[in-house]
Amino acid sequence: MHKYKCILFDFDGTVVNTGMGILRSLQYSFEKMGQRIPDMEELKRFIGPPVYYSFTHFYGVSDDEVGDYIKRYRERYKEKGIYESELYAGMKELLIDLKKKGILLGVASSKPEHLIYSVADFLGITDLFDVIVGVKTDDSNHSSKTGLILEAMENLAISDRNEVLMVGDRCFDIDGATGAQVDSCGALWGFGNKEEFIEHNATYIAENPADIINMLL
């Protein structure tokens, strides 16, 4: 019998490398707002937390203006950014293998839900997931990762938290799993790092998607 009945994944930086589309769209937003355009390395910290949080906390954008920043970011992302995404090496094979083993698969992401579906449809992986949970509005600043995990579990009718593993590439995913009282796995192929996962007490740390199979045993 497998240790976990369900594996939940963060999306950006975990299942899909959406970095280029996100970063270029963020630069577009700053440009259209008449601000200094940060370089891509600087903007990588946007990947993980909700975009509302990133604009307001990392760049001090006011509550009055943040909606305009997000609107411009989304307009480019919807038109071009979606198509600048690619699956991480070995991820589709992992999802197919897990599916064959009877594991329930889900997405719990701070990305707007309709955009998760758009990217997943583009990459042909939507049907591999039993549930996809994201934030319900583009500019939401109330998207708790713990809440997203619990919502995914509820949709899958899973009540035993020992049966769930949350996989993500940032500390927000690990903290969300801790809040939901489920095990967590830090994904080193994304935008986080080993020190971040150790500091936030990840249950496991995976070098590549194939490592996830070992965590089922």
URTA-V265345 format. One record per backbone hydrogen bond with DSSP energy under -1.0 kcal/mol. NH is the residue of the N-H (numbers start at 1). CO is the residue of the C=O. If there is no record, write none. Layout:
nh->NH co->CO
nh->NH co->CO
This chain:
nh->3 co->216
nh->5 co->163
nh->6 co->163
nh->7 co->104
nh->8 co->165
nh->9 co->106
nh->10 co->167
nh->13 co->16
nh->14 co->11
nh->15 co->11
nh->16 co->11
nh->17 co->86
nh->18 co->16
nh->22 co->18
nh->23 co->19
nh->24 co->20
nh->25 co->21
nh->26 co->22
nh->27 co->23
nh->28 co->24
nh->29 co->25
nh->30 co->26
nh->31 co->27
nh->32 co->28
nh->33 co->29
nh->34 co->31
nh->35 co->30
nh->43 co->39
nh->46 co->43
nh->47 co->44
nh->54 co->50
nh->55 co->51
nh->56 co->52
nh->57 co->53
nh->58 co->54
nh->61 co->55
nh->66 co->62
nh->68 co->65
nh->69 co->65
nh->70 co->66
nh->71 co->67
nh->72 co->68
nh->73 co->69
nh->74 co->70
nh->75 co->71
nh->76 co->72
nh->77 co->73
nh->78 co->74
nh->79 co->75
nh->80 co->76
nh->81 co->76
nh->82 co->77
nh->83 co->80
nh->84 co->81
nh->86 co->17
nh->88 co->15
nh->91 co->88
nh->94 co->90
nh->95 co->91
nh->96 co->92
nh->97 co->93
nh->98 co->94
nh->99 co->95
nh->100 co->96
nh->101 co->97
nh->102 co->99
nh->103 co->98
nh->104 co->5
nh->106 co->7
nh->107 co->131
nh->108 co->9
nh->109 co->133
nh->113 co->135
nh->116 co->112
nh->117 co->113
nh->118 co->114
nh->119 co->115
nh->120 co->116
nh->121 co->117
nh->122 co->118
nh->123 co->119
nh->125 co->120
nh->128 co->125
nh->129 co->126
nh->130 co->105
nh->131 co->105
nh->133 co->107
nh->135 co->111
nh->140 co->137
nh->144 co->142
nh->148 co->144
nh->149 co->145
nh->150 co->146
nh->151 co->147
nh->152 co->148
nh->153 co->149
nh->154 co->150
nh->155 co->151
nh->156 co->152
nh->157 co->154
nh->158 co->153
nh->163 co->160
nh->164 co->161
nh->165 co->6
nh->166 co->183
nh->167 co->8
nh->168 co->185
nh->173 co->170
nh->174 co->170
nh->175 co->171
nh->176 co->172
nh->177 co->173
nh->178 co->174
nh->179 co->175
nh->180 co->176
nh->182 co->177
nh->183 co->164
nh->185 co->166
nh->186 co->204
nh->187 co->168
nh->188 co->206
nh->190 co->187
nh->197 co->193
nh->198 co->194
nh->199 co->195
nh->200 co->196
nh->201 co->198
nh->202 co->197
nh->204 co->184
nh->206 co->186
nh->211 co->208
nh->212 co->209
nh->213 co->210
nh->216 co->213
